[in-house]
Amino acid sequence: MDAESKALKAKVMLWTDVSHHEMEEMDKMQSIPDLERCLCSVLGLHLPEPKRGVLLELYVQTVLFGRECNFKKEQTSTLLSIIKSIHEANVETPLNNIEQCVEYGMDLLLCHSVRRPPFGINIFSFEEAGCILKYIHNSYVRHYKLYKYIFTKQVKLDLSLTYSDQDEPTESNPSATEVDNLMEKETKATESSPPNEEAEGAELG
């Protein structure tokens, strides 16, 4: 728990992922394909599909949101880092950590809305922070489970069976068909055998 809290500790992220020069180049991009290529290069999105496409859509919409709000270069750069950090916190575990991610996002916004060097700087006004918080909720938090499903590793059950009456252990894990056949045989055997009330009563007792 302490390690998790430390990993989600908010910090100043001005120019952390996107430099001033990179923001200048990004501001020149007017078409979506050009903006995607620029973001892919700047943020190092060398991922297989559909992961790459999903992240590109997330970051492109974030840049467009910044333009709608007339954000300065440092504001858009910081917002991209905040979104990126929330996403990384989400997908670092397959467990449900939505509350921690939301709290982390709020802490990051507060960290960039209050001047308290070196722990906080006022890049965003409180009004802008409120708009950003609503944007994060609509663009990311609402689709939290989708992002987690796409980007976290799936946990699979590796089943193996051994029998105590055998001298040697069975071979490696049976296939799904073998397990299904075994369960089917046991089910048929149970259905075909007549009920034994006395035996059942003894077991319950």
FENVENTA-V854319 format. One line per field, one symbol per residue. phi: phi as a letter, one per 30 degrees, with the letter a starting at -180 (. if undefined). burial: 1 if it has 16 or more other ideal C-beta (glycine too) atoms within 10 Angstrom, else 0. Layout:
BEGIN
phi: ???
burial: ???
END
This chain:
BEGIN
phi: .ddddddcddbdbdidcbdddddddddddcddedddddddddcidcbdddeddddddddddddddddddhddedddddddddddddddddddbdddbddddddddddddddcbbdaeccabcdcddddddddddddddcbddceddddddccdddcdccbcbbddcdcdddeeddddddddddddddddddddddcddddddddd
burial: 0000000101011010110001100100100000110111011010000000011101110110110010101111111111111110111000001001110110011111100000011011000110011011000110010011001000000000000000000000000000000000000000000000000000000
END
